[in-house]
């Protein structure tokens, strides 16, 4: 009988992955264009002149103020601004992604966070909209757009993209809406400020996602046990401490 060919059969090469990005980037650019248009309307109609519905809403929330609402609003104010938003929250999220062996996701989140902070700072200084007078917290210059709302929308969008789970999107959307509501409740922003901030956070998160799309997809497809998860002991051998995914 002829000797069997000992050469290994080459495995079929996987088909190249193509990720549609154009529609998402165009949509995100459209959101940022809406922010620019809203900023122009606010600037040219007098930056310190709020819309009528915003004045009515502010009067309603001022009358509804009570400790049961003020305390959680102040907690959100601390989480979404100052040193907490600039350093503490990003460090926790980036550290968590690294512990979960998602370095590309960590880099994506860090890049999107920096880009959002710069975009908010630039627009605030260009528009120069004064904050409402019934404010309960100390805030920096510039009411439009809301940095707290932008940060919340950024976190919700980036983590939604990274993990792509329905519950992540739901929790992120709820967190963003609560943050937006708390900003008007505390008198720190008008409604249009929070909408503008939300649009900035979502738009920047999607645009920064585009160059990371392929590596994030591949990272998502691989198993990612946390670094503290170790292989189960094998029969006749001691515990295998080789990190999963590193063989």
C-alpha positions in Angstrom: 0.0 0.0 0.0 1.3 3.5 -0.7 2.7 5.2 2.3 0.3 7.8 3.7 1.3 11.4 3.2 2.7 12.6 6.5 2.5 16.2 5.6 -0.1 18.1 7.7 -3.1 19.3 5.9 -3.0 23.0 5.8 -6.0 24.5 7.5 -8.2 26.8 5.4 -7.3 30.4 6.1 -10.1 32.3 7.8 -11.9 34.8 5.6 -10.8 38.4 6.2 -13.1 40.3 8.5 -14.7 43.5 7.2 -16.3 45.9 9.6 -18.7 48.5 8.3 -17.6 51.8 9.7 -18.7 54.5 7.2 -22.3 54.7 8.2 -21.5 54.9 11.9 -18.8 57.5 11.4 -21.1 59.6 9.2 -23.9 59.3 11.8 -21.5 60.3 14.6 -20.3 63.3 12.5 -23.9 64.2 12.1 -24.4 64.3 15.8 -21.4 66.6 16.2 -22.7 68.8 13.5 -25.9 69.1 15.5 -23.8 70.2 18.4 -22.2 72.9 16.3 -25.6 74.1 15.0 -27.0 74.2 18.5 -23.9 76.1 19.7 -24.4 78.7 16.9 -28.1 79.2 17.7 -27.2 79.7 21.4 -24.4 82.1 20.6 -26.2 84.3 18.1 -29.5 84.5 20.0 -27.5 85.8 23.0 -25.5 83.2 25.0 -27.2 84.2 28.2 -30.7 83.9 26.9 -32.2 80.5 27.5 -35.0 79.0 25.5 -38.5 79.5 26.9 -39.1 75.8 27.7 -35.8 75.7 29.6 -36.9 78.5 31.8 -40.1 76.8 32.6 -38.4 73.5 33.3 -35.9 75.2 35.6 -38.7 76.8 37.6 -40.3 73.4 38.0 -37.2 71.6 39.2 -36.4 74.4 41.6 -39.8 74.1 43.2 -39.4 70.3 43.4 -36.1 70.3 45.2 -35.9 68.1 48.2 -33.2 66.2 50.1 -34.4 62.9 48.6 -33.5 64.2 45.2 -30.7 66.5 46.1 -28.4 63.9 47.7 -28.3 61.5 44.7 -27.9 64.5 42.4 -24.9 65.7 44.4 -23.4 62.1 44.2 -23.7 62.2 40.4 -22.2 65.7 40.4 -19.1 64.3 42.2 -18.9 61.2 40.0 -19.2 63.1 36.7 -17.0 66.1 37.3 -13.7 67.4 38.7 -10.9 65.0 39.7 -13.3 62.1 39.8 -14.3 62.4 36.1 -10.8 63.4 35.0 -8.8 60.7 36.8 -10.6 58.4 39.3 -13.4 57.0 37.1 -11.2 56.6 34.0 -8.5 54.9 36.0 -11.1 52.5 37.5 -12.5 51.7 34.0 -9.1 51.4 32.3 -7.8 49.2 35.2 -10.9 47.0 35.0 -10.5 46.5 31.2 -6.8 45.7 31.7 -7.6 43.1 34.4 -10.1 41.6 32.0 -7.4 41.3 29.4 -8.7 44.0 27.0 -5.8 46.3 26.4 -7.1 47.6 23.1 -10.4 48.4 24.8 -8.5 50.3 27.5 -6.6 52.3 24.9 -9.8 53.0 23.0 -11.5 54.2 26.2 -8.6 56.4 27.2 -8.3 58.0 23.7 -12.1 58.7 23.6 -12.0 60.2 27.1 -9.2 62.6 26.2 -10.9 63.6 22.9 -14.2 64.2 24.7 -12.6 66.4 27.4 -10.8 68.5 24.8 -14.0 68.8 22.6 -16.1 70.0 25.6 -13.4 72.4 26.8 -13.1 73.9 23.3 -16.8 74.4 22.8 -17.3 75.8 26.3 -14.8 78.5 25.7 -16.1 79.3 22.2 -19.7 79.6 23.2 -19.2 81.1 26.6 -22.8 80.5 27.8 -23.4 81.6 31.4 -24.8 79.0 33.8 -28.3 79.3 35.4 -28.5 81.5 38.5 -30.3 78.9 40.6 -27.2 76.7 40.9 -26.6 74.5 43.9 -23.0 73.5 43.2 -19.7 75.2 42.3 -19.0 74.9 38.6 -16.4 76.2 36.2 -16.9 78.6 33.3 -19.2 77.7 30.4 -22.6 76.1 30.5 -22.7 74.7 27.0 -22.2 71.8 26.6 -22.5 69.8 29.8 -19.2 68.0 30.6 -21.0 65.7 33.0 -23.5 64.6 30.4 -20.7 64.2 27.8 -18.7 62.0 30.2 -21.7 59.9 31.0 -22.6 59.4 27.4 -19.0 58.6 26.5 -18.8 55.9 29.2 -22.1 54.4 28.1 -21.2 54.3 24.5 -17.6 53.1 24.8 -18.5 50.3 27.2 -21.5 49.4 25.1 -19.3 49.1 22.1 -16.6 47.1 24.0 -18.9 44.5 25.6 -21.9 44.7 23.1 -24.4 43.4 25.6 -28.0 44.7 25.8 -27.8 45.2 29.6 -24.7 47.4 29.2 -26.5 49.6 26.8 -29.6 49.8 29.0 -27.6 50.6 32.2 -25.5 53.1 30.2 -28.5 54.9 28.8 -30.2 55.1 32.2 -26.9 56.5 33.8 -26.7 59.1 31.0 -30.3 60.2 31.4 -30.0 60.4 35.2 -26.8 62.5 34.8 -28.6 64.9 32.4 -31.6 65.2 34.7 -29.3 65.8 37.7 -27.5 68.7 36.0 -30.7 70.6 35.4 -32.0 69.7 38.9 -28.9 71.2 40.5 -29.2 74.3 38.3 -25.8 73.7 36.7 -27.1 73.5 33.1 -30.0 74.3 30.9 -31.6 71.4 29.0 -29.9 72.2 25.7 -26.5 72.1 27.5 -27.2 68.5 28.6 -28.4 67.5 25.2 -25.3 69.0 23.6 -23.1 67.2 26.0 -24.7 63.9 25.4 -24.3 64.3 21.6 -20.6 65.2 22.0 -20.0 62.1 24.2 -21.8 59.7 21.7 -20.3 61.3 18.6 -16.7 61.3 19.8 -17.0 57.7 21.1 -18.1 56.4 17.8 -15.6 58.4 15.7 -12.7 57.3 17.9 -14.0 53.7 17.6 -13.5 53.6 13.9 -9.7 53.1 13.9 -10.0 50.6 16.7 -12.9 48.7 15.2 -10.9 45.7 13.9 -8.7 45.1 16.9 -11.7 45.6 19.2 -13.6 43.0 17.3 -10.8 40.5 17.4 -10.3 41.2 21.1 -14.0 40.7 21.7 -14.0 37.4 19.9 -11.2 35.9 22.0 -12.0 34.4 25.4 -11.1 36.9 28.1 -11.1 35.4 31.6 -9.8 37.9 34.2 -6.2 37.6 35.1 -7.1 36.0 38.5 -8.8 33.1 36.6 -6.4 30.1 36.3 -6.6 26.8 34.5 -8.1 23.9 36.5 -5.6 21.3 37.7 -5.1 18.5 35.2 -5.0 14.8 36.2 -1.6 13.8 37.4 -0.3 17.3 37.3 -0.2 20.3 39.6 -2.2 23.4 39.0 -1.5 25.1 35.6 -0.7 28.7 36.1 -0.3 29.5 32.4 -2.5 32.5 31.6 -5.4 31.7 29.3 -5.0 33.0 25.8 -1.2 33.3 26.3 -0.2 29.8 25.0 
